[in-house]
Amino acid sequence: METLVITGGETDVSVLATALGAIDLGYRVVILTDAVCSGTDETYDASLKLLESRFTAQMDAMSTEAFLSSTFT
């Protein structure tokens, strides 16, 4: 399985859509939590919570530092 690492703005729009599309295409998704943002803390938290709770088999959320020291690299 290939892995897609996601960073970007608007966690509740662009990042969410990209992650869901990648999951639909069969990618393993890693969202770098300190490299994404939203207009509000509430939408940032809600988007990550949704992804982390519903797609645990296909997705990981972690800091950039954790990713760089993990076996994903």
Stockholm file with secondary structure:
# STOCKHOLM 1.0

chainA/1-73         METLVITGGETDVSVLATALGAIDLGYRVVILTDAVCSGTDETYDASLKLLESRFTAQMDAMSTEAFLSSTFT
#=GR chainA/1-73 SS CCEEEEEESCIIIIIHHHHHHHHHTTCEEEEEEEEECCSSHHHHHHHHHHHHHHCTTTEEEECHHHHHTSTTC
#=GC SS_cons        CCEEEEEESCIIIIIHHHHHHHHHTTCEEEEEEEEECCSSHHHHHHHHHHHHHHCTTTEEEECHHHHHTSTTC
//
